[in-house]
Amino acid sequence: MSSRTPHSIAATVALALALALAGCSSAGPARDDTGAPAVRGEAAPTAGSPFWVDPRSDAARQVEEWQAQGRTDDAKVLRRISERPVADWPAGDDPVPEIRRAVRGAAGKRTVVLVAYNIPHRDCGLYSAGGAADGQAYLDWINSFADAIGDARALVILEPDAVSHLVDGCTPAEHHGERSQLLAEAIDRLKQQPGTKVYLDAGNPAWIKEPAKIAEPLRTAGVAKADGFSLNVSNFQTDDAVKAFGTRLSGLLDGAHFTVDTSRNGEGPLPGEREEAWCNPPGRSLGTPPTAETGDALVDAYLWIKRPGDSDGPCRGGPSAGTWWPDYALGLARRSGT
């Protein structure tokens, strides 16, 4: 991704939201991807979190590797990532295996968090370039994505950057109509799954600074049929800044709810307007742990959408976008202190 630059409500409301996402039964033993008790031991979810924790994540495997190497202190710190739910980004060629593994692992007791990121002309040809070959290929991919979810409980973040790139001019004008139509059709298809919630991405407040500029493009892309919009995906804006922006945008969208990516925003954005501040910035930390108990009536969940430790791209010594970077992950976890 190239451009990713009062707090209590009644306990009954928080409980209702958690149950809506996780179902009535959120207790029970950890499960592996077959539904059997996990051999390696899935960590108990963060308090208030109904979301599935992947026991085979890069962070979990790294913890095991460091334990075996005697790096026990580092392994302990990295558990701040491995023991918390992080979104899965299914592959652009075939999303089915990853989604089915997550659904089996959740075993009907947890909500899987997924990112649909395969829109044609993705990321304007920059670090995360790619996407489906054309509109029909994208709709076929979305259909497979939805089929793989089935009746499971899922929360889908739909196409990070896609609408924001229409607003900032990065996506050529000739693709605007098709993109909006594809997003609207994707929402319609995903919402056919009975347990699926969909949040259409709306960038972050450091990128599209005025909510009014993105409100109409979101409407055109079908946000009214979604469960809301998502903010701060793969970025570092603070919770307060994002909530303020989201609240204003919600007011322009008939009270739409939203989610916030808090995976790496514990220290806020890199100061000083430095070049590529969104790309592997130093000195950052994990943010608010994933939860559906946000204390804000408009915020449906704090989520870790960007997987903490995945590189933003080949900048500041990082590997290619989406590649696991253990040292960066360790830094995020160590500076979080929780």
C-alpha positions in Angstrom: 0.0 0.0 0.0 1.5 3.2 -1.0 -0.3 6.0 0.7 -1.0 4.7 4.1 -0.1 7.7 5.8 -15.3 9.5 26.1 -14.9 6.3 26.1 -17.5 4.2 27.8 -20.9 2.8 27.0 -23.1 0.6 28.9 -21.8 -2.9 29.5 -24.9 -4.4 27.9 -24.2 -2.5 24.6 -20.6 -3.7 24.5 -21.7 -7.3 25.3 -24.3 -7.2 22.6 -21.7 -6.1 20.0 -19.3 -8.7 21.1 -21.9 -11.4 20.8 -23.1 -10.2 17.5 -19.5 -10.6 16.1 -18.5 -13.8 18.0 -21.8 -15.6 18.6 -23.2 -16.7 21.9 -20.4 -19.2 22.7 -16.9 -17.6 22.9 -15.5 -20.0 25.5 -14.0 -23.4 25.0 -10.6 -24.9 24.1 -8.3 -23.5 21.4 -8.7 -25.2 18.1 -6.4 -25.9 15.2 -7.5 -25.5 11.6 -9.3 -28.9 11.6 -11.4 -27.8 14.6 -9.6 -30.2 17.0 -7.8 -28.9 20.1 -4.7 -27.0 19.1 -1.5 -28.9 19.6 0.7 -25.8 19.8 -1.8 -24.0 21.9 -3.7 -21.0 20.6 -3.5 -18.1 23.0 -6.6 -16.9 24.7 -8.0 -13.9 22.8 -7.6 -10.5 24.2 -10.3 -9.6 26.7 -13.3 -8.2 24.8 -12.1 -9.7 21.5 -14.3 -12.1 19.7 -11.8 -12.6 16.9 -9.8 -15.7 15.8 -6.1 -15.9 16.7 -4.1 -17.8 14.0 -1.8 -20.3 15.7 0.2 -20.7 12.5 0.9 -17.0 11.9 4.4 -15.8 11.0 4.6 -14.3 14.5 3.7 -17.6 16.1 6.2 -19.5 14.1 8.8 -16.9 14.9 8.1 -17.3 18.6 8.7 -21.1 18.3 11.9 -20.5 16.3 13.3 -18.1 18.9 12.4 -20.3 21.7 14.3 -23.2 20.1 17.3 -20.9 19.6 17.3 -19.8 23.2 16.1 -16.3 22.5 13.5 -16.6 25.2 13.2 -12.9 26.1 12.6 -12.0 22.4 10.1 -14.8 22.1 8.2 -13.5 25.1 8.0 -10.0 23.8 6.8 -11.2 20.4 3.9 -13.0 22.0 2.4 -9.5 22.2 1.7 -10.1 18.5 1.4 -13.8 18.2 -1.3 -14.1 20.9 -3.6 -11.5 19.4 -5.9 -11.7 16.4 -4.5 -10.3 13.2 -6.3 -10.0 9.8 -5.7 -12.5 7.1 -5.1 -11.2 3.5 -6.0 -14.1 1.2 -4.1 -14.6 -2.0 -5.0 -12.8 -5.2 -4.7 -16.0 -7.3 -6.9 -18.2 -5.1 -8.3 -17.0 -1.8 -10.1 -20.2 -0.9 -7.4 -22.2 1.0 -6.5 -19.4 3.4 -10.1 -18.5 4.1 -11.2 -22.1 4.6 -8.3 -22.7 7.0 -9.3 -19.7 9.0 -12.9 -20.7 9.1 -12.1 -24.2 10.3 -9.7 -22.7 12.9 -12.4 -20.4 14.2 -14.7 -23.5 14.5 -17.8 -21.4 14.7 -16.7 -19.8 18.0 -14.7 -16.8 16.7 -15.0 -14.2 14.0 -12.4 -14.4 11.2 -11.0 -11.0 10.1 -10.2 -10.9 6.4 -9.0 -8.3 3.9 -10.2 -8.4 0.3 -7.3 -6.8 -1.6 -7.3 -7.6 -5.3 -9.0 -4.7 -7.1 -7.7 -4.2 -10.7 -5.0 -1.5 -11.0 -4.3 -1.9 -7.3 -2.0 0.6 -5.6 -1.5 2.6 -8.8 1.4 0.3 -9.8 3.5 1.1 -6.7 4.8 -1.2 -3.9 1.7 -3.3 -3.7 0.9 -3.3 -7.4 -1.2 -6.1 -8.9 -4.7 -7.1 -8.5 -7.1 -9.0 -10.7 -6.5 -8.9 -14.4 -9.9 -7.3 -15.2 -13.3 -6.6 -13.8 -14.7 -10.1 -14.5 -11.7 -11.8 -12.9 -12.2 -9.6 -9.8 -15.9 -10.6 -9.5 -15.0 -14.2 -9.9 -12.4 -13.8 -7.2 -14.9 -12.1 -4.9 -17.4 -14.9 -5.5 -14.8 -17.5 -4.5 -13.9 -15.4 -1.5 -17.5 -15.3 -0.4 -18.2 -18.9 -1.0 -15.2 -19.9 1.1 -16.6 -17.9 4.1 -19.9 -19.8 3.8 -22.0 -19.4 7.0 -19.0 -18.6 9.2 -18.7 -15.3 11.2 -16.4 -13.0 9.2 -15.5 -9.4 9.2 -14.2 -8.3 5.8 -12.2 -5.1 5.2 -12.9 -4.3 1.5 -10.1 -3.1 -0.7 -7.8 -0.8 1.3 -6.9 2.3 -0.7 -9.3 1.7 -3.6 -11.7 4.5 -2.9 -9.0 6.9 -1.6 -7.1 6.5 -4.8 -10.1 7.7 -6.7 -10.1 10.8 -4.6 -6.4 11.6 -4.7 -6.2 11.2 -8.5 -3.8 8.3 -8.4 -6.2 6.0 -10.2 -6.8 7.3 -13.8 -10.2 8.7 -14.5 -11.0 6.0 -17.1 -11.0 3.4 -14.3 -13.2 5.3 -11.8 -16.6 4.1 -13.0 -15.6 0.4 -13.2 -13.9 0.5 -9.8 -17.0 2.0 -8.1 -19.2 -0.6 -9.8 -16.9 -3.5 -8.8 -16.8 -2.4 -5.2 -20.6 -2.1 -5.1 -21.0 -5.6 -6.6 -18.4 -7.0 -4.1 -20.4 -5.6 -1.2 -23.6 -7.1 -2.6 -21.9 -10.5 -3.0 -20.2 -10.6 0.4 -23.4 -9.5 2.2 -25.1 -12.6 0.8 -23.2 -14.6 3.4 -25.3 -14.6 6.6 -22.5 -14.1 9.1 -20.4 -11.6 7.1 -19.9 -8.0 8.0 -18.3 -5.7 5.4 -16.4 -2.4 5.9 -15.4 -0.4 2.8 -12.0 1.2 3.2 -11.9 5.0 3.5 -8.2 5.7 4.0 -7.0 7.8 6.9 -7.2 11.4 8.1 -3.6 12.3 7.0 -4.4 11.2 3.5 -7.9 12.4 2.6 -8.0 15.3 5.1 -11.5 16.4 4.5 -14.3 13.8 5.0 -16.5 15.5 2.5 -14.1 14.7 -0.3 -14.5 10.9 0.2 -18.2 10.7 1.3 -19.7 10.8 -2.1 -17.2 8.3 -3.7 -18.0 6.0 -0.8 -21.7 6.3 -1.5 -21.1 5.6 -5.2 -19.2 2.5 -4.3 -22.1 1.2 -2.2 -21.1 1.9 1.4 -24.8 2.2 2.3 -25.2 -1.6 1.7 -22.1 -2.4 3.8 -21.8 -2.4 7.6 -19.7 0.7 7.5 -16.3 1.9 6.5 -12.7 1.2 7.7 -10.0 3.7 8.6 -6.3 3.8 9.2 -5.5 0.5 7.4 -1.7 0.1 7.4 -1.2 3.6 8.8 -0.1 5.1 12.1 -2.7 7.9 12.9 -3.7 8.0 16.5 -7.0 6.6 17.8 -8.2 10.1 18.7 -7.4 11.5 15.3 -9.0 8.6 13.5 -12.2 8.7 15.6 -12.6 12.4 15.1 -12.3 12.0 11.3 -14.5 8.9 11.4 -17.2 10.7 13.4 -17.3 13.6 10.9 -17.4 11.2 7.9 -20.2 9.1 9.6 -22.2 12.3 9.9 -22.1 12.6 6.1 -23.0 9.0 5.6 -26.2 8.7 7.7 -24.5 7.6 10.8 -22.4 4.8 9.3 -20.3 2.9 11.7 -16.5 2.2 11.2 -13.5 0.2 12.3 -10.0 1.4 13.1 -6.7 -0.3 12.3 -4.7 0.0 15.5 -2.0 -2.5 14.7 0.9 0.0 14.7 -0.3 3.4 15.9 0.8 3.2 19.5 3.3 6.1 19.0 1.3 7.9 16.3 2.7 8.8 12.9 6.3 9.6 12.2 6.8 13.3 13.0 8.3 15.9 10.8 6.6 15.3 7.4 9.4 13.0 6.5 9.4 11.3 3.0 7.5 8.0 2.9 6.4 8.4 6.5 4.0 5.6 5.9 6.6 3.1 4.9 8.3 1.1 7.6 8.8 4.2 9.9 11.2 3.7 12.8 10.2 4.0 16.4 6.6 2.9 16.1 4.7 0.5 18.4 1.6 -1.7 18.6 -1.6 0.2 19.3 -4.9 -0.7 21.1 -5.3 -4.5 21.1 -8.1 -5.9 18.9 -11.5 -5.7 20.5 -15.2 -5.1 19.8 -15.6 -3.2 23.1 -14.5 0.2 21.9 -16.4 2.5 24.2 -17.6 4.4 21.2 -21.0 3.9 19.7 -19.8 4.5 16.1 -16.6 2.4 16.4 -17.5 -1.2 15.8 -14.0 -2.6 16.5 -10.4 -1.8 16.9 -8.6 -4.3 14.7 -5.0 -5.2 13.7 -5.6 -5.2 9.9 -2.0 -4.6 8.8 -0.1 -7.6 10.2 2.4 -6.1 12.7 5.8 -7.1 11.3 4.9 -7.3 7.6 6.9 -4.9 5.6 5.3 -1.9 3.9 7.8 -2.2 1.0 11.5 -2.0 0.1 12.2 1.2 2.1 14.3 1.8 5.2 15.9 -1.6 4.8 12.7 -3.5 4.5 11.8 -6.5 2.3 9.1 -6.4 -0.3 5.6 -5.4 0.7 3.8 -7.9 2.7 6.9 -9.9 3.7 7.4 -10.9 7.3 10.2 -8.8 8.9 11.0 -10.2 12.4 13.2 -7.4 13.5 10.6 -4.8 12.7 7.9 -6.9 14.5 10.1 -7.2 17.6 10.6 -3.4 17.7 6.9 -2.8 17.5 6.2 -5.3 20.3 9.0 -4.1 22.5 8.1 -0.5 22.4 4.4 -1.3 23.1 5.2 -2.5 26.6 1.9 -4.4 26.9 
